[in-house]
């Protein structure tokens, strides 16, 4: 996967182009299939993890930036019983780069069934330009798209004390930002899997020549600075052989976390995206459950 970044980076060098669009190359689809999706997924789950149709709730929301007249339509899915959402604990899952909610469906199912069958509500969203969500993502819209999903939860009466934010890869960017700056309704706990330290850090790791990273991108994604403002308990998970976002990204974020409680899980032999598989679904679920209920 990192080879893709190298190739795009070289094209940017020789073409004198910015790389600002690279993180937002979302895959479009014509419909969501969820349990009937037959495309590629990071993990395969046993049938026991299946979500009943009554607990699959597709949502459309309007995400509007200050400089926009009408905004864009963001699609999200809530896994859980809508009749009990106001009293349930909800995991907000911010997925990774390029794919859409169908491709991350098994990840969301795994979280929904953490500890026992259909134990937790899970809210997952497609950013602008991903799946059926309209528009084109930018750094600013990434934060806003997830923010409107938190607004939706608040509108359903879900107290912030029962909201757990989970960010994977690209999704760690809005997860950290909103945990730090969403305000009095900020999520109660934060789980980061394979986080990115900053856009500058990623560029510097990949450059083969001595050129300032700002030559290639104006993106910041400054997780390493923002994590200092996160006071919520932190669970960090990272594969030791991650070849897309090296574990050094996660190490510096973990080190600079501004809260009083944090735990690290360095998963030996795990690459980018296969942490639950390498850990084993039961062990992964037990560790997530222990953190949420701590």
C-alpha positions as CSV (number, residue, x, y, z in Angstrom):
1,X,0.0,0.0,0.0
2,X,2.8,2.4,0.7
3,X,4.0,1.8,-2.9
4,X,0.9,3.6,-4.1
5,X,2.0,6.6,-2.0
6,X,5.5,6.5,-3.5
7,X,4.2,6.3,-7.0
8,X,1.8,9.2,-6.5
9,X,4.6,11.1,-4.8
10,X,6.9,10.7,-7.7
11,X,4.2,11.8,-10.1
12,X,3.8,14.9,-8.0
13,X,7.5,15.5,-8.1
14,X,7.9,15.3,-11.8
15,X,4.6,16.9,-12.6
16,X,5.1,19.7,-10.0
17,X,1.7,18.8,-8.5
18,X,0.3,19.1,-5.0
19,X,-0.7,15.9,-3.3
20,X,-3.7,17.3,-1.4
21,X,-6.1,15.1,-3.2
22,X,-4.2,11.8,-2.4
23,X,-5.9,11.1,0.9
24,X,-9.4,11.6,-0.5
25,X,-9.5,9.3,-3.4
26,X,-12.8,7.7,-2.3
27,X,-14.4,4.9,-4.1
28,X,-18.0,5.6,-5.4
29,X,-20.8,3.0,-5.5
30,X,-24.4,2.9,-6.7
31,X,-26.0,1.4,-3.6
32,X,-25.1,0.0,-0.1
33,X,-25.4,-3.7,0.3
34,X,-24.0,-4.2,3.8
35,X,-24.7,-7.9,4.7
36,X,-25.1,-8.7,1.0
37,X,-21.8,-7.1,0.0
38,X,-19.5,-9.5,-1.9
39,X,-16.6,-7.2,-2.6
40,X,-13.2,-7.2,-0.9
41,X,-13.1,-6.7,2.9
42,X,-10.1,-6.5,5.2
43,X,-11.5,-9.3,7.4
44,X,-13.9,-12.2,7.1
45,X,-16.2,-12.9,9.9
46,X,-18.2,-16.0,10.9
47,X,-22.0,-15.9,10.3
48,X,-22.5,-15.5,14.0
49,X,-21.5,-11.8,13.7
50,X,-24.4,-11.1,11.2
51,X,-26.4,-8.0,11.9
52,X,-30.2,-8.4,11.7
53,X,-32.0,-6.2,9.2
54,X,-33.9,-4.5,11.9
55,X,-30.6,-3.2,13.3
56,X,-29.3,-1.7,10.0
57,X,-30.3,1.9,9.7
58,X,-29.1,3.9,6.7
59,X,-29.0,7.7,7.4
60,X,-28.5,10.7,5.2
61,X,-27.2,13.9,6.7
62,X,-26.3,17.4,5.4
63,X,-22.7,18.5,5.9
64,X,-22.3,22.2,5.3
65,X,-19.1,24.2,5.6
66,X,-19.2,27.9,6.4
67,X,-18.4,28.9,2.8
68,X,-21.0,26.6,1.3
69,X,-24.6,27.5,0.3
70,X,-26.2,24.1,0.5
71,X,-23.6,21.6,1.7
72,X,-23.3,18.0,0.7
73,X,-25.2,14.8,1.5
74,X,-23.3,12.4,3.9
75,X,-24.4,8.8,4.3
76,X,-24.0,7.0,7.5
77,X,-25.2,3.7,9.0
78,X,-26.3,3.1,12.6
79,X,-26.0,-0.5,13.7
80,X,-28.3,-1.0,16.6
81,X,-31.9,-0.6,17.9
82,X,-33.2,2.9,17.2
83,X,-35.7,2.5,19.9
84,X,-33.0,2.2,22.6
85,X,-30.3,4.4,21.1
86,X,-30.7,7.1,23.7
87,X,-29.6,4.6,26.4
88,X,-27.1,2.6,24.5
89,X,-23.3,3.0,24.4
90,X,-22.3,3.9,20.8
91,X,-19.0,3.4,19.1
92,X,-18.4,6.0,16.3
93,X,-16.2,4.3,13.7
94,X,-14.3,6.5,11.3
95,X,-13.0,4.3,8.6
96,X,-9.8,4.4,6.5
97,X,-8.8,5.7,3.1
98,X,-10.2,5.0,-0.4
99,X,-13.0,2.5,0.5
100,X,-16.6,2.9,1.6
101,X,-18.9,1.6,4.3
102,X,-19.6,-1.7,2.6
103,X,-15.9,-2.5,2.5
104,X,-15.6,-1.7,6.2
105,X,-18.9,-3.4,7.1
106,X,-17.2,-6.3,8.9
107,X,-15.1,-3.9,11.0
108,X,-18.3,-2.3,12.2
109,X,-20.0,-5.6,12.8
110,X,-17.0,-6.8,14.9
111,X,-17.4,-3.7,17.1
112,X,-21.2,-4.1,17.4
113,X,-20.7,-7.6,18.7
114,X,-17.9,-6.8,21.1
115,X,-18.5,-8.7,24.3
116,X,-21.8,-10.3,23.2
117,X,-24.3,-10.3,20.4
118,X,-25.4,-6.8,19.3
119,X,-24.0,-5.3,22.5
120,X,-23.0,-1.9,21.2
121,X,-24.4,0.6,18.8
122,X,-22.0,1.5,16.0
123,X,-22.3,4.7,13.9
124,X,-20.1,4.6,10.7
125,X,-20.1,7.2,8.0
126,X,-18.8,7.8,4.4
127,X,-17.0,11.1,4.0
128,X,-17.6,13.3,1.0
129,X,-16.8,11.5,-2.2
130,X,-16.9,8.0,-0.6
131,X,-19.7,5.5,-1.3
132,X,-22.9,7.5,-2.0
133,X,-21.8,10.6,-0.1
134,X,-21.7,13.6,-2.5
135,X,-19.0,16.2,-3.1
136,X,-15.3,16.1,-2.7
137,X,-13.4,15.7,0.5
138,X,-10.9,18.2,1.9
139,X,-9.2,18.4,5.3
140,X,-11.9,20.9,6.5
141,X,-14.8,18.7,5.2
142,X,-13.4,15.6,6.8
143,X,-13.8,17.2,10.3
144,X,-17.2,18.6,9.4
145,X,-18.6,15.3,8.0
146,X,-17.8,13.4,11.2
147,X,-19.0,16.4,13.3
148,X,-22.5,16.2,11.8
149,X,-22.7,12.6,12.7
150,X,-21.9,13.4,16.4
151,X,-24.6,16.1,16.1
152,X,-27.0,13.5,15.0
153,X,-26.2,11.3,18.0
154,X,-26.7,14.2,20.3
155,X,-30.0,14.9,18.7
156,X,-31.0,11.3,19.4
157,X,-30.3,11.9,23.1
158,X,-27.1,9.9,23.3
159,X,-25.0,11.4,26.1
160,X,-21.4,12.1,25.4
161,X,-20.4,9.8,28.4
162,X,-21.6,6.9,26.3
163,X,-19.9,7.7,23.1
164,X,-16.6,6.0,22.2
165,X,-14.7,7.4,19.2
166,X,-12.8,4.8,17.1
167,X,-10.5,6.0,14.3
168,X,-8.6,3.8,11.9
169,X,-5.9,5.1,9.6
170,X,-7.3,8.2,7.8
171,X,-10.2,8.1,10.3
172,X,-7.8,8.9,13.2
173,X,-7.6,12.4,11.8
174,X,-11.2,13.5,12.5
175,X,-11.3,11.1,15.6
176,X,-8.5,13.0,17.3
177,X,-9.7,16.5,16.2
178,X,-13.3,16.0,17.5
179,X,-12.1,14.3,20.7
180,X,-10.0,17.4,21.4
181,X,-12.3,20.2,20.1
182,X,-15.9,19.1,19.8
183,X,-16.7,20.8,23.1
184,X,-18.8,19.7,26.1
185,X,-20.3,16.9,24.1
186,X,-16.9,15.4,23.1
187,X,-16.7,11.5,23.0
188,X,-15.9,9.9,26.4
189,X,-13.1,7.6,25.1
190,X,-10.8,7.4,22.1
191,X,-9.5,4.3,20.3
192,X,-6.8,4.9,17.6
193,X,-5.7,2.1,15.2
194,X,-2.7,2.8,13.0
195,X,-2.8,6.6,13.4
196,X,-1.0,9.1,11.3
197,X,1.2,11.6,13.1
198,X,0.9,14.4,10.5
199,X,0.9,15.0,6.8
200,X,4.4,16.4,7.1
201,X,5.6,13.3,8.9
202,X,4.2,11.0,6.2
203,X,5.8,13.0,3.5
204,X,9.1,13.2,5.2
205,X,9.1,9.4,5.7
206,X,8.5,8.8,2.0
207,X,10.7,11.4,0.4
208,X,13.9,10.2,-1.3
209,X,15.2,13.8,-1.8
210,X,15.8,16.7,0.5
211,X,12.8,18.9,-0.2
212,X,10.4,20.5,2.2
213,X,7.2,18.6,2.6
214,X,5.2,21.8,2.1
215,X,6.4,21.7,-1.6
216,X,4.0,18.8,-2.1
217,X,1.1,19.4,0.2
218,X,-0.7,22.1,2.1
219,X,-2.5,19.5,4.3
220,X,-1.7,19.4,8.0
221,X,-3.4,16.5,9.7
222,X,-1.5,17.5,12.8
223,X,-2.5,14.7,15.0
224,X,0.7,14.8,17.0
225,X,-0.1,18.3,18.1
226,X,-3.8,17.9,18.6
227,X,-3.4,14.7,20.7
228,X,-2.0,17.0,23.4
229,X,-5.5,18.4,23.8
230,X,-7.1,15.0,24.2
231,X,-7.8,14.4,27.9
232,X,-10.0,11.3,27.4
233,X,-8.7,7.9,28.0
234,X,-6.8,6.6,25.0
235,X,-6.4,3.1,23.6
236,X,-3.7,2.9,20.9
237,X,-3.4,-0.2,18.6
238,X,-0.7,-0.5,15.9
239,X,0.8,-3.4,13.9
240,X,4.6,-3.7,14.3
241,X,5.2,-4.2,10.6
242,X,2.7,-1.6,9.3
243,X,4.2,-0.7,5.9
244,X,1.7,2.2,5.2
245,X,1.7,4.1,8.4
246,X,4.8,2.9,10.3
247,X,4.4,2.3,14.0
248,X,6.6,5.4,14.7
249,X,3.5,7.5,13.9
250,X,1.6,5.9,16.7
251,X,4.5,6.0,19.1
252,X,4.7,9.7,19.0
253,X,1.0,10.2,19.3
254,X,0.8,7.8,22.3
255,X,3.7,9.6,23.9
256,X,2.1,13.1,23.6
257,X,-1.4,12.1,24.7
258,X,-2.7,14.8,27.1
259,X,-4.8,12.6,29.3
260,X,-4.1,10.7,32.5
261,X,-4.9,7.2,31.2
262,X,-3.6,5.5,28.1
263,X,-2.9,2.0,27.0
264,X,-0.7,0.7,24.1
265,X,-1.2,-2.5,22.1
266,X,1.7,-3.1,19.7
267,X,0.6,-6.1,17.6
268,X,3.5,-8.3,16.6
269,X,3.4,-9.3,12.9
270,X,0.4,-7.1,12.1
271,X,0.4,-4.9,9.0
272,X,-2.0,-2.1,8.1
273,X,-5.6,-3.2,8.4
274,X,-5.1,-6.7,9.7
275,X,-4.8,-6.0,13.4
276,X,-8.1,-7.8,14.4
277,X,-7.2,-10.8,12.3
278,X,-3.6,-11.1,13.7
279,X,-4.8,-10.6,17.3
280,X,-7.7,-13.0,16.8
281,X,-11.3,-11.7,16.9
282,X,-11.9,-12.8,20.5
283,X,-8.7,-11.3,21.9
284,X,-9.3,-8.1,20.0
285,X,-12.9,-7.9,21.3
286,X,-11.9,-8.6,24.8
287,X,-9.3,-5.8,24.8
288,X,-11.7,-3.3,23.3
289,X,-14.4,-4.4,25.7
290,X,-12.1,-4.0,28.7
291,X,-11.1,-0.5,27.6
292,X,-14.7,0.6,27.0
293,X,-16.0,-0.7,30.3
294,X,-13.0,0.4,32.4
